[in-house]
Amino acid sequence: MGMFSIDVENFEWINGSKDDPHDLCLHGDAIVHIGDVKLEYKATVSATALYLLKTLTENHIKGKDNQMLPHCGFFFVPNDALDNVSIIGCNDGIDWSVMHDGDNVILELDDGTKETVAIEDYKKVVYDFADKVEEFYNSCSPKVLPKDEYERAGYLAFWNEWHRRRNESSFCSPFDKKV
């Protein structure tokens, strides 16, 4: 079975500090291995973690939405129920596709590299990465929520979606085949 890993080093906020109660988006040096390919990028790792959590139950087609390693993710667009969020950023970043195939995911890069990874292995890597990002948030000063109601709702929706996706007690891919 194929290889996928993701990690992050040098967590920081946009101003380069290790703690900033006003900055809502965490950055870091992301390192991804897809098969024999190594990708490194200074990314908004808070957005990356949420995007990865989404890929546990949704396909992600490279170039159709956000980049998996986005350069920035500075604007949260919440849905009405505050349980899902879209993150808007610039067009810079590194992307790959994540396609579900039964008990596997297929990761595909720009160069045509395809790596098949067991969904349970993929899920563990995604959860470990998301947990590491959240642990850093929790080690910092509490966030000062934006005064603007829409911006505050976006940040709350971000964490609501994160925790819903991370804490699903019975993980079941919607791509599982029903017999």
MIVEX-928458 format. One record per residue: z, x, y of N, C-alpha, C in turn. Coordinates in nm, 2 decimals, padded with zeros to 4 digits. Example, Ala and Ser with C-alpha at 12.3 -4.5 7.8 and 13.67 -1.06 7.14 Angstrom:
<atoms>
      nup    neast   nnorth     caup   caeast   canorth      cup    ceast   cnorth
    00.78    01.32   -00.57    00.78    01.23    -00.45    00.78    01.32   -00.33
    00.71    01.28   -00.22    00.71    01.37    -00.11    00.79    01.29    00.00
</atoms>
This chain:
<atoms>
      nup    neast   nnorth     caup   caeast   canorth      cup    ceast   cnorth
    00.00    00.08   -00.12    00.00    00.00     00.00    00.00    00.09    00.12
   -00.05    00.04    00.23   -00.07    00.12     00.35    00.05    00.15    00.43
    00.04    00.23    00.53    00.15    00.28     00.61    00.14    00.23    00.76
    00.25    00.18    00.81    00.27    00.14     00.95    00.41    00.17    00.99
    00.42    00.24    01.10    00.55    00.26     01.16    00.53    00.26    01.31
    00.64    00.22    01.38    00.65    00.23     01.53    00.79    00.27    01.57
    00.80    00.35    01.67    00.93    00.39     01.72    00.91    00.41    01.87
    01.02    00.44    01.94    01.02    00.46     02.08    01.12    00.57    02.11
    01.08    00.65    02.21    01.17    00.75     02.26    01.17    00.74    02.41
    01.28    00.79    02.47    01.29    00.80     02.62    01.28    00.66    02.69
    01.37    00.57    02.64    01.38    00.44     02.71    01.41    00.47    02.86
    01.34    00.39    02.94    01.37    00.39     03.09    01.32    00.27    03.16
    01.37    00.24    03.27    01.33    00.13     03.36    01.22    00.19    03.45
    01.15    00.10    03.52    01.03    00.14     03.59    01.06    00.26    03.69
    01.18    00.26    03.75    01.21    00.37     03.84    01.25    00.50    03.77
    01.24    00.50    03.64    01.28    00.62     03.57    01.42    00.64    03.53
    01.50    00.54    03.57    01.65    00.55     03.54    01.68    00.50    03.40
    01.80    00.53    03.35    01.84    00.48     03.22    01.91    00.35    03.23
    01.94    00.30    03.35    02.00    00.17     03.37    01.96    00.12    03.51
    01.91   -00.01    03.51    01.87   -00.07     03.63    01.89   -00.22    03.61
    02.00   -00.28    03.67    02.03   -00.42     03.64    01.92   -00.52    03.70
    01.83   -00.47    03.79    01.73   -00.56     03.85    01.60   -00.55    03.78
    01.58   -00.45    03.70    01.45   -00.44     03.62    01.46   -00.51    03.49
    01.36   -00.60    03.47    01.37   -00.68     03.34    01.28   -00.63    03.23
    01.19   -00.53    03.26    01.10   -00.48     03.16    01.13   -00.34    03.12
    01.15   -00.32    03.00    01.19   -00.18     02.95    01.07   -00.10    02.91
    01.07    00.02    02.95    00.96    00.11     02.92    01.00    00.22    02.82
    00.91    00.29    02.76    00.94    00.40     02.68    00.82    00.46    02.62
    00.83    00.58    02.55    00.72    00.65     02.49    00.71    00.59    02.34
    00.61    00.51    02.32    00.59    00.45     02.19    00.51    00.54    02.10
    00.55    00.55    01.97    00.48    00.63     01.87    00.44    00.53    01.76
    00.32    00.52    01.73    00.27    00.43     01.62    00.19    00.50    01.52
    00.22    00.48    01.39    00.13    00.53     01.29    00.07    00.42    01.21
   -00.06    00.41    01.21   -00.13    00.32     01.13   -00.22    00.40    01.03
   -00.18    00.40    00.91   -00.24    00.49     00.81   -00.22    00.64    00.86
   -00.33    00.71    00.87   -00.33    00.85     00.91   -00.34    00.87    01.06
   -00.36    00.75    01.14   -00.38    00.76     01.28   -00.25    00.75    01.35
   -00.23    00.84    01.45   -00.11    00.84     01.53   -00.15    00.80    01.67
   -00.08    00.70    01.73   -00.10    00.65     01.86    00.03    00.68    01.94
    00.01    00.74    02.06    00.13    00.76     02.15    00.09    00.70    02.29
    00.19    00.63    02.35    00.16    00.57     02.48    00.29    00.53    02.55
    00.29    00.56    02.68    00.41    00.52     02.76    00.39    00.37    02.79
    00.46    00.28    02.72    00.44    00.14     02.72    00.56    00.06    02.77
    00.53   -00.07    02.80    00.63   -00.16     02.83    00.68   -00.21    02.69
    00.78   -00.14    02.64    00.82   -00.16     02.50    00.89   -00.30    02.48
    00.94   -00.36    02.58    01.00   -00.49     02.57    00.89   -00.59    02.53
    00.78   -00.58    02.60    00.66   -00.67     02.57    00.61   -00.63    02.43
    00.60   -00.51    02.40    00.55   -00.47     02.27    00.63   -00.53    02.16
    00.76   -00.53    02.17    00.85   -00.58     02.07    00.83   -00.73    02.05
    00.81   -00.80    02.16    00.79   -00.95     02.15    00.65   -00.97    02.09
    00.55   -00.90    02.13    00.42   -00.91     02.07    00.42   -00.89    01.92
    00.49   -00.78    01.88    00.50   -00.76     01.73    00.57   -00.87    01.66
    00.68   -00.92    01.72    00.75   -01.04     01.66    00.65   -01.16    01.64
    00.57   -01.18    01.74    00.47   -01.28     01.73    00.37   -01.26    01.61
    00.34   -01.14    01.58    00.24   -01.11     01.48    00.30   -01.14    01.34
    00.43   -01.16    01.33    00.49   -01.20     01.20    00.44   -01.34    01.15
    00.40   -01.42    01.25    00.35   -01.55     01.21    00.21   -01.59    01.27
    00.16   -01.50    01.35    00.03   -01.53     01.41   -00.06   -01.41    01.40
   -00.19   -01.43    01.39   -00.29   -01.32     01.39   -00.30   -01.28    01.54
   -00.33   -01.15    01.55   -00.36   -01.09     01.69   -00.49   -01.03    01.68
   -00.58   -01.07    01.76   -00.72   -01.01     01.76   -00.73   -00.92    01.88
   -00.76   -00.80    01.85   -00.77   -00.69     01.96   -00.86   -00.74    02.07
   -00.82   -00.72    02.19   -00.90   -00.75     02.31   -00.90   -00.90    02.35
   -00.84   -00.99    02.27   -00.85   -01.13     02.30   -00.73   -01.17    02.39
   -00.62   -01.10    02.39   -00.50   -01.13     02.46   -00.44   -01.01    02.52
   -00.31   -00.99    02.50   -00.24   -00.87     02.55   -00.27   -00.75    02.46
   -00.24   -00.63    02.51   -00.25   -00.51     02.43   -00.12   -00.50    02.35
   -00.12   -00.45    02.23    00.00   -00.43     02.16    00.10   -00.33    02.22
    00.04   -00.23    02.28    00.12   -00.13     02.36    00.07   -00.14    02.51
    00.12   -00.24    02.58    00.08   -00.26     02.72    00.14   -00.16    02.82
    00.06   -00.12    02.91    00.11   -00.03     03.02    00.21   -00.11    03.10
    00.19   -00.23    03.13    00.29   -00.31     03.21    00.29   -00.45    03.16
    00.40   -00.52    03.19    00.42   -00.66     03.16    00.51   -00.72    03.26
    00.46   -00.73    03.38    00.55   -00.76     03.50    00.57   -00.90    03.54
    00.50   -00.99    03.47    00.52   -01.13     03.51    00.53   -01.22    03.39
    00.63   -01.30    03.38    00.66   -01.39     03.26    00.62   -01.53    03.30
    00.54   -01.59    03.21    00.49   -01.73     03.23    00.56   -01.81    03.12
    00.66   -01.89    03.16    00.73   -01.97     03.05    00.66   -02.10    03.02
    00.68   -02.15    02.90    00.63   -02.29     02.88    00.75   -02.38    02.93
    00.72   -02.51    02.93    00.81   -02.61     02.98    00.95   -02.61    02.90
    00.94   -02.59    02.77    01.06   -02.59     02.69    01.14   -02.46    02.70
    01.09   -02.36    02.76    01.15   -02.23     02.78    01.18   -02.17    02.64
    01.08   -02.19    02.55    01.10   -02.13     02.41    00.98   -02.04    02.38
    00.88   -02.03    02.47    00.77   -01.94     02.45    00.73   -01.88    02.59
    00.68   -01.76    02.59    00.64   -01.70     02.72    00.51   -01.63    02.70
    00.43   -01.62    02.80    00.32   -01.53     02.81    00.35   -01.43    02.91
    00.31   -01.30    02.88    00.35   -01.19     02.97    00.22   -01.14    03.03
    00.22   -01.13    03.16    00.10   -01.09     03.23    00.12   -00.94    03.28
    00.02   -00.86    03.26    00.03   -00.72     03.30   -00.11   -00.68    03.34
   -00.13   -00.55    03.35   -00.26   -00.49     03.38   -00.34   -00.48    03.26
   -00.46   -00.43    03.27   -00.56   -00.42     03.16   -00.54   -00.29    03.08
   -00.45   -00.20    03.12   -00.43   -00.07     03.05   -00.34   -00.09    02.93
   -00.37   -00.01    02.83   -00.28   -00.01     02.71   -00.36    00.02    02.59
   -00.30    00.01    02.47   -00.36    00.04     02.34   -00.34   -00.09    02.26
   -00.45   -00.12    02.19   -00.45   -00.25     02.12   -00.50   -00.22    01.97
   -00.47   -00.31    01.89   -00.52   -00.32     01.75   -00.50   -00.46    01.70
   -00.58   -00.50    01.60   -00.57   -00.63     01.54   -00.47   -00.64    01.43
   -00.41   -00.75    01.41   -00.32   -00.78     01.30   -00.36   -00.91    01.24
   -00.41   -00.90    01.12   -00.46   -01.02     01.05   -00.38   -01.04    00.92
   -00.34   -01.17    00.90   -00.27   -01.20     00.78   -00.36   -01.23    00.67
   -00.33   -01.18    00.55   -00.40   -01.20     00.43   -00.31   -01.21    00.31
   -00.26   -01.34    00.28   -00.16   -01.36     00.18   -00.03   -01.29    00.21
    00.01   -01.21    00.12    00.14   -01.13     00.13    00.12   -01.00    00.21
    00.01   -00.98    00.28   -00.02   -00.86     00.35   -00.06   -00.89    00.49
   -00.06   -00.78    00.57   -00.13   -00.79     00.70   -00.23   -00.67    00.70
   -00.34   -00.69    00.77   -00.44   -00.59     00.78   -00.44   -00.55    00.93
   -00.42   -00.42    00.95   -00.42   -00.36     01.09   -00.55   -00.30    01.11
   -00.62   -00.33    01.22   -00.75   -00.27     01.24   -00.75   -00.21    01.38
   -00.80   -00.08    01.39   -00.81   -00.01     01.51   -00.95   -00.01    01.57
   -00.97    00.04    01.69   -01.10    00.04     01.75   -01.20    00.12    01.67
   -01.16    00.23    01.61   -01.25    00.32     01.54   -01.29    00.27    01.40
   -01.24    00.14    01.37   -01.27    00.08     01.24   -01.17    00.11    01.13
   -01.07    00.19    01.16   -00.96    00.22     01.06   -00.90    00.08    01.03
   -00.88    00.06    00.90   -00.81   -00.06     00.85   -00.70   -00.02    00.76
   -00.58   -00.07    00.77   -00.47   -00.04     00.69   -00.41   -00.17    00.65
   -00.39   -00.19    00.52   -00.33   -00.31     00.46   -00.18   -00.27    00.43
   -00.09   -00.36    00.48    00.05   -00.34     00.47    00.12   -00.46    00.41
    00.21   -00.45    00.32    00.28   -00.56     00.26    00.36   -00.63    00.38
    00.35   -00.76    00.39    00.42   -00.83     00.50    00.57   -00.80    00.50
    00.63   -00.79    00.39    00.78   -00.76     00.39    00.80   -00.62    00.45
    00.72   -00.52    00.42    00.73   -00.39     00.48    00.70   -00.39    00.63
    00.60   -00.47    00.67    00.56   -00.48     00.81    00.68   -00.55    00.88
    00.73   -00.66    00.83    00.84   -00.73     00.89    00.96   -00.64    00.92
    01.00   -00.55    00.82    01.11   -00.46     00.84    01.08   -00.37    00.95
    00.96   -00.31    00.96    00.93   -00.22     01.07    00.94   -00.29    01.21
    00.89   -00.41    01.21    00.89   -00.49     01.34    01.03   -00.52    01.38
    01.11   -00.57    01.28    01.25   -00.60     01.31    01.33   -00.48    01.36
    01.31   -00.37    01.29    01.38   -00.24     01.33    01.34   -00.20    01.47
    01.22   -00.21    01.51    01.17   -00.18     01.64    01.23   -00.28    01.74
    01.22   -00.40    01.72    01.28   -00.50     01.81    01.43   -00.49    01.83
    01.50   -00.46    01.72    01.64   -00.44     01.73    01.68   -00.32    01.81
    01.60   -00.21    01.80    01.62   -00.09     01.88    01.60   -00.12    02.03
    01.50   -00.19    02.06    01.48   -00.23     02.20    01.59   -00.31    02.25
    01.63   -00.41    02.18    01.74   -00.50     02.22    01.87   -00.43    02.23
    01.90   -00.33    02.14    02.02   -00.25     02.15    02.02   -00.17    02.28
    01.91   -00.13    02.33    01.91   -00.05     02.45    01.94   -00.15    02.57
    01.88   -00.27    02.57    01.91   -00.37     02.67    02.06   -00.39    02.67
    02.12   -00.41    02.56    02.26   -00.44     02.55    02.35   -00.33    02.59
    02.30   -00.20    02.59    02.38   -00.09     02.63    02.38   -00.07    02.78
    02.30   -00.14    02.85    02.28   -00.13     02.99    02.37   -00.24    03.06
    02.38   -00.22    03.19    02.44   -00.32     03.27    02.38   -00.46    03.26
    02.45   -00.57    03.27    02.39   -00.70     03.26    02.28   -00.71    03.36
    02.18   -00.79    03.33    02.07   -00.81     03.42    02.10   -00.90    03.53
    02.06   -00.87    03.65    02.07   -00.96     03.76    01.94   -01.05    03.76
    01.96   -01.18    03.72    01.85   -01.27     03.71    01.78   -01.29    03.84
    01.65   -01.31    03.84    01.58   -01.34     03.97    01.63   -01.46    04.03
    01.63   -01.46    04.17    01.67   -01.58     04.24    01.56   -01.69    04.23
    01.43   -01.65    04.22    01.32   -01.74     04.21    01.34   -01.81    04.08
    01.34   -01.95    04.08    01.36   -02.03     03.96    01.25   -02.00    03.85
    01.13   -01.99    03.89    01.02   -01.97     03.80    01.03   -01.83    03.73
    01.06   -01.73    03.81    01.08   -01.60     03.75    01.20   -01.59    03.66
    01.31   -01.66    03.70    01.43   -01.67     03.61    01.39   -01.74    03.48
    01.32   -01.85    03.49    01.28   -01.93     03.37    01.20   -01.84    03.28
    01.11   -01.76    03.33    01.02   -01.67     03.25    01.11   -01.57    03.17
    01.20   -01.51    03.24    01.29   -01.42     03.17    01.37   -01.48    03.06
    01.43   -01.60    03.09    01.50   -01.67     02.99    01.42   -01.71    02.87
    01.29   -01.76    02.90    01.20   -01.79     02.79    01.17   -01.67    02.71
    01.15   -01.56    02.77    01.13   -01.43     02.70    01.23   -01.41    02.59
    01.36   -01.42    02.63    01.47   -01.39     02.53    01.48   -01.51    02.44
    01.46   -01.63    02.48    01.46   -01.74     02.39    01.36   -01.73    02.27
    01.24   -01.69    02.31    01.13   -01.67     02.21    01.17   -01.55    02.12
    01.21   -01.44    02.18    01.25   -01.32     02.11    01.35   -01.36    02.00
    01.46   -01.42    02.04    01.57   -01.45     01.94    01.52   -01.55    01.84
    01.44   -01.65    01.88    01.39   -01.75     01.78    01.31   -01.67    01.68
    01.22   -01.59    01.72    01.13   -01.52     01.63    01.21   -01.41    01.55
    01.30   -01.35    01.61    01.38   -01.24     01.54    01.48   -01.30    01.44
    01.53   -01.41    01.47    01.64   -01.47     01.39    01.60   -01.58    01.29
    01.47   -01.60    01.27    01.43   -01.70     01.18    01.49   -01.66    01.04
    01.57   -01.76    00.99    01.65   -01.73     00.87    01.56   -01.72    00.75
    01.46   -01.81    00.74    01.37   -01.80     00.62    01.23   -01.77    00.67
    01.20   -01.65    00.66    01.07   -01.60     00.71    00.96   -01.65    00.61
    00.87   -01.73    00.66    00.76   -01.77     00.58    00.63   -01.77    00.67
    00.54   -01.69    00.63    00.42   -01.69     00.71    00.34   -01.81    00.70
    00.28   -01.87    00.81    00.20   -01.98     00.80    00.07   -01.95    00.73
    00.04   -01.83    00.70   -00.08   -01.79     00.63   -00.06   -01.79    00.48
    00.06   -01.81    00.43    00.09   -01.82     00.29    00.00   -01.93    00.23
   -00.06   -01.91    00.12   -00.14   -02.01     00.05   -00.06   -02.11   -00.02
   -00.09   -02.24    00.00   -00.02   -02.34    -00.06   -00.10   -02.38   -00.19
   -00.02   -02.39   -00.30   -00.09   -02.42    -00.43   -00.07   -02.57   -00.46
</atoms>
